[in-house]
């Protein structure tokens, strides 16, 4: 998934990346195989001829910057705010019957918050905030355009390392709001992400003898091997373990889990020249997807 948190509508993660929020903490390295002297000479010669890094080098090594303006999204977000009650069928976890009265209300099931406030400013603007263990963890302002066709969400959240992170999401309407409901209600398709903090778009990889390490701008990190086993994922309460699989010399598949359940599967491919990475992310919780480009700094 994307660095930081999963992509979200407001403070409620939808598990796509943004973000999520998004996460593309993936990499790959070429493993030096054991063998006789002649086999090693042949293998090394082949690497040179093919232009593939050897001896601990990796096409993924270095710092990468996500080009969020080029991201593409699949899947929709559904919410309803009517008669002072907020429902969100595609939030993680789903929300039903939540009072939008501007007061803090306890909730359960999310690794990111345990209390939420939903405040209605007018018939097309809503503010939300969330806390965890009494500490502010995220806030958002959702505004629908005058013609009702566009939803703009200004998000911010505090990562586990204490950093403030922010971005702006733009969504287009694909399903109308029911009669009498607030204009944020209906079905929405995400179009783009703007103004994301550098901390949300920066990832650094370093190859190890049989795997790689990752650290992103929000402080999330892991040290995993290419053996398919689960390794600890640090810094994001929504991801507890990670496993890596090398598909080929320039492609790696990462599987993220939360308490044993797969939440996302990402595939990263470094393009010829080694300066561009293509990333696709499958959200296994809400059956949505995202694709994007990263450039090596």
Protein Blocks (a to p, Z undefined) as FASTA:
>chain_A
ZZhiaddehjbcghioponopcdddcdddddddddfklmmmmmmmmmmnopaeehiafkg
ccddddfklpccedddddddeehiacdfkbccddehiacehpacddehiakbcbdcdddf
blmbccddddeehiafbdcdddddfkopaccdddddddfkopacddddddddfbdcdehi
afkgccdddfbdchiafklmgccddddfklccdddfkopacdddfehpacddehiakbcb
dcdddfblmbccddddeehiafbdcdddddehjlaccdddddfklopadddddddZZ
